[in-house]
């Protein structure tokens, strides 16, 4: 057995809990909520495209140009 493989063998024997996969439902629920909110935001942006430049409201600069002309 090589020196490196002996190290990992000893490490796994001394730390058996590190190799176990755990699933936390609260983290999965939080990730699902974040993905749902992101999908809702994207759907809103898609449905609210600018009538002048056809860009998403978050990317549209039409209103910003109008504000700079007023100043």
N, C-alpha and C positions, 0 to 999 in steps of 0.2 A: 504494500500500500504506500502510495507516495505521501510525502509530508503534507501537501495541501489537502488531499482527500482525508487524511487523518484528522486535520484541524476541523474540517466541516463535520465529520462524523462525531467528534467530541463535542463540538458546539451544539449540534442537534440533540445529543443526549443530555447536555446540561441545560438547554433551553427548549424544552419540548413545546411550550405554549406559543412560540413564535411561528411555528409552521402550520398553525391551525387557522383556517379561514373562518371568520365570523361575519355574520350578517346582522346589522342593526336596523330594525324596521323604522326607527325614527329618522335615521339618515336617508333611507330610501324614500320615505315620505317627504322629507325636505327637498330632496332632489326632484321628485315628481312634481311638487308644487312649483319649484323654480322653472322647470321645463314647461309646465302648463302656463305660467305667467308669461314666459318668453313667447310661447306660441300665440297667446292672446294678443300680445303687443304687436307681433309680426302680422297677425291677421288684421288688426286695426290699421296699421301702417299701409298695408296693401289696399284696403278698402278706402282709404282717405288720401289717395294720390292727388297731387297738385294738378289743377286743371290747365295750368299754363305750361309747365315743364314736364309733367307726368312723373315727377320724382316722389319718393316717400316723404311725408312731412318732416321727418327727422333729417333728411338730406336736402330739402328744398331751400333755395336761397332767394326765391322771388320776393318774399316779404322782407328780407334783409336788405335787398337792393332798394326797395321802396322806402325803407326807414332811413337809409343813408342819403337818398335824394332829398328827403324832407329837411335834413339837418343843414 
